[in-house]
Amino acid sequence: QVQLVESGGGLVQPGGSLRLSCTASVLTLKYYAIGWFRQAPGNEREGVSCIIDTGRNTHYKDSVKSRFTISRNNTKNTIYLRMNNLKPEDPSVYYCATRPLDVLVCPSLTSNDYDVWGQGTQVSVSS
């Protein structure tokens, strides 16, 4: 069974940084586009960023464009989301996702376009 695993979440102060990681136990991620999503309590899941298989193209939600960077290291089978200058609106559970049968799913940041998900990692921002 394909499983994605996120890590790197935690509690930071406003303005702080975190780097999230997404890896897989079975799937070789270098063949697939990966998206990062987040969901705060009471809110719908929203797309944050995605990256194509080669890493050459990336896409971002407007509100995070200047602060978040998505990247991948295919030799480590890992996708990263570097988050700088974290703000009070950023706290959420962050998920990575992919759609193995559609390697062109990115630039979509629509959660329904992805069908393999991790369990999520919590990001909290508080002073």
C-alpha positions as a Markdown table, in Angstrom:
| # | Residue | x | y | z |
|---|---|---|---|---|
| 1 | Gln | 0.0 | 0.0 | 0.0 |
| 2 | Val | 1.3 | 3.4 | -1.0 |
| 3 | Gln | 1.9 | 5.6 | 2.0 |
| 4 | Leu | 3.3 | 9.1 | 2.2 |
| 5 | Val | 4.8 | 10.3 | 5.5 |
| 6 | Glu | 5.2 | 13.9 | 6.5 |
| 7 | Ser | 7.5 | 15.2 | 9.2 |
| 8 | Gly | 9.0 | 18.4 | 10.4 |
| 9 | Gly | 6.1 | 20.2 | 11.9 |
| 10 | Gly | 6.2 | 21.9 | 15.3 |
| 11 | Leu | 5.6 | 25.1 | 17.2 |
| 12 | Val | 7.4 | 28.3 | 16.2 |
| 13 | Gln | 7.1 | 31.9 | 17.0 |
| 14 | Pro | 5.6 | 34.3 | 14.4 |
| 15 | Gly | 8.3 | 35.0 | 11.9 |
| 16 | Gly | 9.9 | 31.7 | 12.5 |
| 17 | Ser | 10.8 | 28.9 | 10.0 |
| 18 | Leu | 10.2 | 25.3 | 9.6 |
| 19 | Arg | 11.0 | 22.7 | 6.9 |
| 20 | Leu | 8.5 | 20.0 | 6.3 |
| 21 | Ser | 9.5 | 16.7 | 4.6 |
| 22 | Cys | 7.5 | 14.2 | 2.7 |
| 23 | Thr | 8.7 | 10.8 | 1.9 |
| 24 | Ala | 7.2 | 7.4 | 0.9 |
| 25 | Ser | 7.6 | 3.9 | 2.1 |
| 26 | Val | 6.7 | 2.2 | -1.2 |
| 27 | Leu | 6.3 | 4.7 | -4.0 |
| 28 | Thr | 9.4 | 6.1 | -5.8 |
| 29 | Leu | 8.5 | 9.7 | -5.7 |
| 30 | Lys | 10.9 | 10.9 | -8.4 |
| 31 | Tyr | 8.3 | 9.9 | -11.0 |
| 32 | Tyr | 5.4 | 11.9 | -9.6 |
| 33 | Ala | 4.3 | 15.4 | -9.0 |
| 34 | Ile | 3.8 | 16.2 | -5.3 |
| 35 | Gly | 1.5 | 18.7 | -3.7 |
| 36 | Trp | 1.5 | 20.2 | -0.2 |
| 37 | Phe | -1.9 | 21.1 | 1.4 |
| 38 | Arg | -3.0 | 22.3 | 4.7 |
| 39 | Gln | -6.2 | 22.2 | 6.8 |
| 40 | Ala | -7.0 | 24.2 | 9.8 |
| 41 | Pro | -9.9 | 23.3 | 12.2 |
| 42 | Gly | -13.2 | 24.2 | 10.7 |
| 43 | Asn | -11.7 | 25.0 | 7.3 |
| 44 | Glu | -11.5 | 23.2 | 4.0 |
| 45 | Arg | -8.2 | 21.7 | 2.9 |
| 46 | Glu | -6.4 | 24.1 | 0.7 |
| 47 | Gly | -3.5 | 23.7 | -1.7 |
| 48 | Val | -0.2 | 25.4 | -0.7 |
| 49 | Ser | 2.3 | 24.4 | -3.3 |
| 50 | Cys | 3.2 | 21.7 | -5.8 |
| 51 | Ile | 6.2 | 20.5 | -7.8 |
| 52 | Ile | 6.5 | 18.4 | -10.9 |
| 53 | Asp | 8.5 | 15.3 | -11.1 |
| 54 | Thr | 11.8 | 16.9 | -12.3 |
| 55 | Gly | 11.5 | 19.8 | -9.9 |
| 56 | Arg | 11.8 | 22.3 | -12.7 |
| 57 | Asn | 8.3 | 23.7 | -12.3 |
| 58 | Thr | 6.7 | 24.8 | -9.0 |
| 59 | His | 3.4 | 26.5 | -8.1 |
| 60 | Tyr | 2.3 | 28.3 | -5.0 |
| 61 | Lys | -0.8 | 29.7 | -3.4 |
| 62 | Asp | -0.6 | 33.4 | -3.7 |
| 63 | Ser | -0.4 | 34.1 | 0.1 |
| 64 | Val | 2.7 | 31.9 | 0.5 |
| 65 | Lys | 4.6 | 32.7 | -2.7 |
| 66 | Ser | 7.3 | 34.9 | -1.2 |
| 67 | Arg | 7.6 | 32.8 | 2.0 |
| 68 | Phe | 7.4 | 29.1 | 1.1 |
| 69 | Thr | 9.7 | 27.1 | -1.1 |
| 70 | Ile | 9.0 | 23.7 | -2.4 |
| 71 | Ser | 11.9 | 21.5 | -3.5 |
| 72 | Arg | 12.7 | 17.8 | -3.9 |
| 73 | Asn | 15.7 | 15.5 | -3.6 |
| 74 | Asn | 14.9 | 12.5 | -5.7 |
| 75 | Thr | 17.9 | 10.6 | -4.6 |
| 76 | Lys | 16.5 | 10.8 | -1.1 |
| 77 | Asn | 12.9 | 10.2 | -2.3 |
| 78 | Thr | 11.9 | 13.3 | -0.4 |
| 79 | Ile | 10.0 | 16.5 | -1.1 |
| 80 | Tyr | 10.5 | 19.5 | 1.1 |
| 81 | Leu | 8.4 | 22.6 | 2.0 |
| 82 | Arg | 10.5 | 25.3 | 3.5 |
| 83 | Met | 8.3 | 27.8 | 5.3 |
| 84 | Asn | 9.8 | 31.2 | 6.3 |
| 85 | Asn | 8.2 | 34.1 | 8.1 |
| 86 | Leu | 5.4 | 32.0 | 9.5 |
| 87 | Lys | 2.3 | 34.0 | 10.2 |
| 88 | Pro | -0.8 | 33.5 | 12.5 |
| 89 | Glu | -2.8 | 32.4 | 9.4 |
| 90 | Asp | -0.4 | 29.5 | 8.7 |
| 91 | Pro | -1.0 | 27.1 | 11.5 |
| 92 | Ser | -2.6 | 23.9 | 10.2 |
| 93 | Val | -2.1 | 20.3 | 9.7 |
| 94 | Tyr | 0.1 | 20.1 | 6.6 |
| 95 | Tyr | -0.3 | 17.1 | 4.2 |
| 96 | Cys | 1.6 | 16.0 | 1.1 |
| 97 | Ala | -0.2 | 14.2 | -1.6 |
| 98 | Thr | 0.2 | 12.8 | -5.1 |
| 99 | Arg | -1.7 | 11.2 | -7.9 |
| 100 | Pro | 0.3 | 8.3 | -9.3 |
| 101 | Leu | -1.9 | 7.9 | -12.4 |
| 102 | Asp | -1.5 | 11.6 | -13.4 |
| 103 | Val | 2.1 | 12.8 | -13.4 |
| 104 | Leu | 0.8 | 16.1 | -14.8 |
| 105 | Val | -1.5 | 16.8 | -11.8 |
| 106 | Cys | 0.7 | 19.8 | -10.8 |
| 107 | Pro | -0.1 | 22.8 | -11.3 |
| 108 | Ser | -3.4 | 21.9 | -9.7 |
| 109 | Leu | -3.7 | 22.9 | -6.0 |
| 110 | Thr | -7.2 | 21.3 | -5.8 |
| 111 | Ser | -7.3 | 18.6 | -3.2 |
| 112 | Asn | -9.7 | 16.4 | -5.2 |
| 113 | Asp | -7.2 | 16.1 | -7.9 |
| 114 | Tyr | -4.9 | 14.1 | -5.6 |
| 115 | Asp | -5.6 | 10.7 | -4.3 |
| 116 | Val | -2.7 | 9.5 | -2.2 |
| 117 | Trp | -2.2 | 11.3 | 1.0 |
| 118 | Gly | -0.1 | 11.3 | 4.1 |
| 119 | Gln | -1.3 | 11.5 | 7.7 |
| 120 | Gly | -0.2 | 15.1 | 8.1 |
| 121 | Thr | 2.1 | 17.1 | 10.4 |
| 122 | Gln | 1.0 | 19.8 | 12.7 |
| 123 | Val | 2.4 | 23.4 | 12.3 |
| 124 | Ser | 1.6 | 25.8 | 15.1 |
| 125 | Val | 2.6 | 29.5 | 15.3 |
| 126 | Ser | 2.5 | 31.2 | 18.7 |
| 127 | Ser | 4.4 | 33.7 | 20.7 |
